[in-house]
């Protein structure tokens, strides 16, 4: 049986992937911004690597989303907020 933290991690990395794809960013682009290899970034999205809070903050800054949205909402909900005109991050929209 999966733990709640495993399910939450899966949701967070899924949200990262969905938002990255929505923005038409490649894994290579995010990896370069994070100063890591594409392979290392891919492991983050697949949930094979644990992600520190600092790394999550870096990712939210690149994707221009609030950390709380990334953690609490589903990827589609975050995208729908953008499509409805609501800002994803204070001072910025997709």
N, C-alpha and C positions, 0 to 999 in steps of 0.2 A: 504494500500500500504506500502511495506517495504521501509525503508530509505536506503540510500547508506551505511551508517555505519552498519546497520543490515546485509546487503548483504556481506560487507567486513568481518565482524566478522564471518559470516557463512563460508566464504572461508578460513579464517585463521584457524579456529578450524577443518575444514575438512582437510586442509593441515597437521596439527599436527597429526591427526589420520592416514592419509595415510602414512606419513613418519614413524610414530611409528610402524605401521604394516609392512612396508617395511623392517624396521630394526629388525623385530621380537621381539620388546619390548612389554611387557604387560602393561596394565594400572597400575597394582600393582608395576611394576618396576619404571615407571615414578613417581608414587605417592610417593614411598619410597625415590627416589632421590630428590623430591621436599619437602619432609617432610610433606606430607599431606595424608589424607586417600584416598583409591581407589575411594570411593564414591565422594569425593570432586574433584578428578581428572576427573572422569567420567562426572561430571557436567560441567567441562571446555570444554571437547570434544563435549558435547551435546549443548554447547552454553547457558547453564542455569546459569552459573556464569560469571561475568565479569572478565576479565584478566587484571592485571596491566602490564605496560611496563616491570617492573622488573621481573615479573613472565614469561612473554614472552621471555625475555632474558635468563632466567634460562632454559626454555624449549628448546630454540635453541641451547644452550650449550650442553644439554643432547643429543639432536638429531643430533648435529654436522651439523647444517645448518646456513646459514646467515639469520639474521632477515629480511633483505630486500627481500631475496628470499621467505621466509615464507609469507611475506605480499603481495608481488607483483606477484608471480608466482602461477600457479596451482600445486597441489601436484604431478600430473603426470609429469609436466615439470621439477620439482625438481628431481624426480626419474630418468627421462630420462637424465638429465645433468650428474647424477652419472653414469648411465649405459654407457654413451658415453665416460666416463673417465675424465670428467671435475670435478674438486674438488668442493665440496659443501661448504666447509669452508676452509679458508686458512690453509694449513698444514695438512689437513685431507681429507679422502675420505670415502665413505660408505663401 
